[in-house]
Amino acid sequence: MRRIVKWVCMVAIMLVVCPPLRAMVYIDINAPSGTRVPLALLYHGPPKVEEVAKRDLTLYGLFRLINPQAFLVKRFEEGKFADWRTIGAEILVVADGAIEGGEVQVVARVFDVVEGKEVLAKKYTVKAGWERLIGHALADDVFEAFTGEQGIFSHPLTLVVRKGKAKEVMLMDPDGLWQKQITHDGSIAMSPSWSPDGKKLVYVSFKRGDADIYLYDIESGKERLLVGGKGAQSAPAWSPDGRYIAYSSTIHGGNSEIFLLDMLTGKKKRLTYYYGIDTSPTWSPDGDWIAFVSDRSGAPHIFVMRKDGSQVRRLTYGDYDVYPAWSPRGDVIAYASLEKGRYYIRTVTPEGKNDHILVEGEAPCWAPNGRYLIFYRGLGSGRGLFLTSAQGGGSVLIKQLDGERVDWEGKFQH
C-alpha cells in the first residue's frame, strides 16, 4: 500500500513569495469572544480544493466565510481592496488552480484587507486525485498567518469504527470528508496510536483470540505482532522520541499493570506494582512523565508517574475519571469524568491544579498544536465526533460516527 496519509504523495508544497509577517498575530486564539473574522475566498480551479478549504476554515471557529454571491468582482485586481472592504471582508484569499500533466497546482495569495497588504503567497502541487491535501494546507496556512499557531487539518486521525459486529482501524481527515479502512480483521480492534514520524501505528486486536498489540506500517500495509502471549495487552502509547511504547498487560496474575517496551532492544519493563487496574498511559511531550488511569484509590482516577515508574501521584478526585490525554504543549492533561450519568471532558495541570470542565463528551484527543481537542459524544447511531477549542465553551460536529479511541498524527511535532 502506498503511504496514504499526508503526505508522501505530495509532490511539492513550496513557498513562492512570503513577506516576513509570519510572527505577527492578527487573531488572538485565546480570546473568549465568539466574533469571527469575515473572510472572502476567491477561488478558481478544481472544486475539491475549495470544498476542503472552506470546511476547514469554518471548523477553526475563527473565520466567517462570506458568500461568493456577495462578491462585487470575480477577479482580484492588484492593490484594489475597496470592493472587498465594501462587502465587509477583513481577509481575502485568492487562489487559482489547474490540473496539468497528472498534477494539480494551486497558487494562493492571502491579504489583510484592512491594512491592504499581502501576508502570504504560496504554490501548492500534488498528484491528481489528492486535491484535498491542498485544501487542508491552504486552510492551515491561513490559520497560521493570522494566529501565529500551527494548523491542524494537514494531520490525519486514526480511530476505531464499528463495522457490523466488528471494530476496525480507520484513517480519517480531521474534517471528516475523507476516510479509509486499514484493517479488515473482522474482529475487535482498539486503541490505535501513531508513531512520532507518522509512518506506523500500533493497535490492539482480538483477531487471534486474546488482546494483542500489533505494529502496522502505513506505507507498505504490512503488520506484525508486537506484544502477545500470556495475558491481555492493551492501550499502547508511543513515546515522543519513538523509543518506547507504554502499554497495559495482565500477564502477571490477571492484574492490569503498565509496562514499557523498548523498541530498540525488545526488552519489557514493568512500571506499576499495585493491586487493581493500571491502564491507559499517555506521555508528556518531553517524554519524562506518563499519565494513566488507576483504581488503586477505589474508583478510576488519573495519576502521573515518571517513565521509570517512580514519583507516582494522584491528579483527579472525581467519581469516575478515565481517558487521559496529555496536551502537546505540556501544560494540561485532558480526561473524561463521569458525573451524574454523563461524561464531561475536563483539564487539569500536571500538578493537579485548575481542574475544570471544558465540554460534555468523552475520549478526548489533542490536536498537534494543543489548541483544539477532538472527542466523542453520544451512543450508537447518535454518536458523533466533535471538535472544540482548548478553552471549551462550545463544540462543532465533525462526523456522525459510531467510533472509539482516536489519535491525531503530528502531536509530537509541536
Rosetta blueprint (number, residue, H / E / L):
1 M L
2 R L
3 R L
4 I L
5 V L
6 K L
7 W L
8 V L
9 C L
10 M L
11 V L
12 A E
13 I E
14 M E
15 L E
16 V E
17 V E
18 C L
19 P L
20 P L
21 L L
22 R L
23 A L
24 M L
25 V L
26 Y L
27 I L
28 D L
29 I L
30 N L
31 A L
32 P L
33 S L
34 G L
35 T L
36 R L
37 V E
38 P E
39 L E
40 A E
41 L E
42 L E
43 Y E
44 H E
45 G L
46 P L
47 P H
48 K H
49 V H
50 E H
51 E H
52 V H
53 A H
54 K H
55 R H
56 D H
57 L H
58 T H
59 L H
60 Y L
61 G L
62 L L
63 F E
64 R E
65 L E
66 I L
67 N L
68 P H
69 Q H
70 A H
71 F L
72 L L
73 V L
74 K L
75 R L
76 F L
77 E L
78 E L
79 G L
80 K L
81 F L
82 A H
83 D H
84 W H
85 R H
86 T H
87 I L
88 G L
89 A L
90 E L
91 I E
92 L E
93 V E
94 V E
95 A E
96 D E
97 G E
98 A E
99 I E
100 E E
101 G L
102 G L
103 E E
104 V E
105 Q E
106 V E
107 V E
108 A E
109 R E
110 V E
111 F E
112 D E
113 V L
114 V L
115 E L
116 G L
117 K E
118 E E
119 V E
120 L E
121 A E
122 K E
123 K E
124 Y E
125 T E
126 V E
127 K E
128 A L
129 G L
130 W L
131 E H
132 R H
133 L H
134 I H
135 G H
136 H H
137 A H
138 L H
139 A H
140 D H
141 D H
142 V H
143 F H
144 E H
145 A H
146 F H
147 T H
148 G L
149 E L
150 Q L
151 G L
152 I L
153 F L
154 S L
155 H L
156 P L
157 L E
158 T E
159 L E
160 V E
161 V E
162 R E
163 K E
164 G L
165 K L
166 A E
167 K E
168 E E
169 V E
170 M E
171 L E
172 M E
173 D L
174 P L
175 D L
176 G L
177 L L
178 W L
179 Q E
180 K E
181 Q E
182 I L
183 T L
184 H L
185 D L
186 G L
187 S L
188 I E
189 A E
190 M E
191 S E
192 P E
193 S E
194 W E
195 S L
196 P L
197 D L
198 G L
199 K L
200 K E
201 L E
202 V E
203 Y E
204 V E
205 S E
206 F L
207 K L
208 R L
209 G L
210 D L
211 A L
212 D E
213 I E
214 Y E
215 L E
216 Y E
217 D E
218 I L
219 E L
220 S L
221 G L
222 K L
223 E E
224 R E
225 L E
226 L E
227 V E
228 G L
229 G L
230 K L
231 G L
232 A L
233 Q E
234 S E
235 A E
236 P E
237 A E
238 W E
239 S L
240 P L
241 D L
242 G L
243 R L
244 Y E
245 I E
246 A E
247 Y E
248 S E
249 S E
250 T L
251 I L
252 H L
253 G L
254 G L
255 N L
256 S L
257 E E
258 I E
259 F E
260 L E
261 L E
262 D E
263 M L
264 L L
265 T L
266 G L
267 K L
268 K E
269 K E
270 R E
271 L L
272 T L
273 Y L
274 Y L
275 Y L
276 G L
277 I L
278 D E
279 T E
280 S E
281 P E
282 T E
283 W E
284 S L
285 P L
286 D L
287 G L
288 D L
289 W E
290 I E
291 A E
292 F E
293 V E
294 S E
295 D L
296 R L
297 S L
298 G L
299 A L
300 P L
301 H E
302 I E
303 F E
304 V E
305 M E
306 R E
307 K L
308 D L
309 G L
310 S L
311 Q L
312 V L
313 R E
314 R E
315 L L
316 T L
317 Y L
318 G L
319 D L
320 Y L
321 D E
322 V E
323 Y E
324 P E
325 A E
326 W E
327 S L
328 P L
329 R L
330 G L
331 D L
332 V L
333 I E
334 A E
335 Y E
336 A E
337 S E
338 L E
339 E E
340 K L
341 G L
342 R E
343 Y E
344 Y E
345 I E
346 R E
347 T E
348 V E
349 T L
350 P L
351 E L
352 G L
353 K L
354 N L
355 D L
356 H E
357 I E
358 L E
359 V E
360 E E
361 G L
362 E E
363 A E
364 P E
365 C E
366 W E
367 A L
368 P L
369 N L
370 G L
371 R L
372 Y E
373 L E
374 I E
375 F E
376 Y E
377 R E
378 G L
379 L L
380 G H
381 S H
382 G H
383 R L
384 G E
385 L E
386 F E
387 L E
388 T E
389 S E
390 A L
391 Q L
392 G L
393 G L
394 G L
395 S L
396 V E
397 L E
398 I E
399 K E
400 Q E
401 L L
402 D L
403 G E
404 E E
405 R E
406 V E
407 D E
408 W E
409 E L
410 G L
411 K L
412 F L
413 Q L
414 H L
